[in-house]
Every structure is written in C-alpha cells, then in structure tokens.
Amino acid sequence: MISALLADLLPWAIGVFATLGALWGWGRSKKAEGRQETYIEAKARDHEKATAIRDTVERDLPDRVREYDDAGYRD
C-alpha cells in the first residue's frame, strides 16, 4: 500500500519540485538582468549629470572671474 502510494506520488512530487526550482532559477536570472539594467541606467544618468555640471562650470567660469576683476581680491 505505502509503496504503491509512493510510486504514484514520487514522480508527481519530483515534477513539482523541478518546476519550482526552474521558476526560482528563472526569477533569479530576471532579477539579475533588472539589477544590471538599473546599474547601467544609473551610470548613464551620472555621466549625463557630470557632463552638465562640467559644461556649466566651464561656461560660467569667465563670468564668475570677471566679477572679481580689479576688486582687490587675491587669487
């Protein structure tokens, strides 16, 4: 009786665990892909911000320096 029950349930249980394992592995791979995409997007935003800051500083520097021309300030 027990051996017949195990013979019927064992393949089913193995199938369920294999399916759960496959879903778990798929979920981890999707999570890793999402993490990588987020990292790449954040890195691109950081580069864009750095470029904008650099452009602003380079563009505004002469105006800020001219403000102190002949004002008696030391460099």
C-alpha positions in Angstrom: 0.0 0.0 0.0 2.7 2.5 1.0 5.0 1.5 -1.8 2.1 1.9 -4.3 1.3 5.3 -2.9 5.0 6.4 -3.1 5.2 5.0 -6.6 2.3 7.2 -7.6 3.3 10.3 -5.7 7.1 10.3 -6.1 7.1 11.3 -9.8 4.5 13.9 -9.2 6.5 15.4 -6.2 9.7 15.3 -8.3 7.9 17.2 -11.1 6.5 19.8 -8.7 10.0 20.4 -7.1 11.6 20.5 -10.5 9.0 23.1 -11.7 9.5 25.2 -8.5 13.3 25.0 -9.0 13.0 26.1 -12.6 10.8 29.0 -11.6 13.2 30.0 -8.9 16.1 30.0 -11.3 14.2 32.0 -13.9 13.2 34.5 -11.3 16.8 35.0 -10.1 18.0 35.4 -13.7 15.4 38.1 -14.3 16.3 39.8 -11.1 19.9 39.9 -12.1 19.0 41.3 -15.5 16.9 44.0 -13.9 19.7 44.9 -11.5 22.2 45.1 -14.4 19.9 47.4 -16.4 19.3 49.6 -13.4 23.1 49.9 -12.8 23.7 50.8 -16.5 20.9 53.4 -16.5 22.1 54.9 -13.2 25.7 55.1 -14.6 24.4 56.8 -17.8 22.4 59.4 -15.7 25.6 60.0 -13.6 27.6 60.6 -16.8 25.0 63.0 -18.1 24.8 64.9 -14.9 28.6 65.1 -14.7 28.7 66.4 -18.3 26.1 69.0 -17.5 27.9 70.1 -14.4 31.2 70.3 -16.3 29.6 72.3 -19.1 28.0 74.7 -16.6 31.2 75.2 -14.7 33.3 75.8 -17.9 30.7 78.2 -19.3 30.2 80.2 -16.1 33.9 80.4 -15.0 34.8 83.5 -17.0 31.7 85.4 -15.7 32.5 84.5 -12.1 36.1 85.5 -12.5 35.2 88.8 -14.2 33.0 89.7 -11.2 36.2 89.9 -9.1 38.4 91.6 -11.6 40.1 94.7 -10.0 38.2 94.2 -6.8 41.3 93.8 -4.7 40.8 90.1 -4.0 43.7 87.7 -4.1 43.6 84.5 -6.2 
